């Protein structure tokens, strides 16, 4: 089975998903942090 990825948009670089990250990883998801100040969010596909 292919690994799925969750994109978490953060506004400051030290933010993380806190208590949500471990259950997502336990469920088989990779977590990718997207820094809003550094990327153009209009190119993100929320359904990908």
Buried (B, 14 or more C-beta within 10 A) or exposed (E): EEEEEBBBEBEEEEEEBEEEBEEBEEEEBEBEBEEEEEEEEEEEEEEE
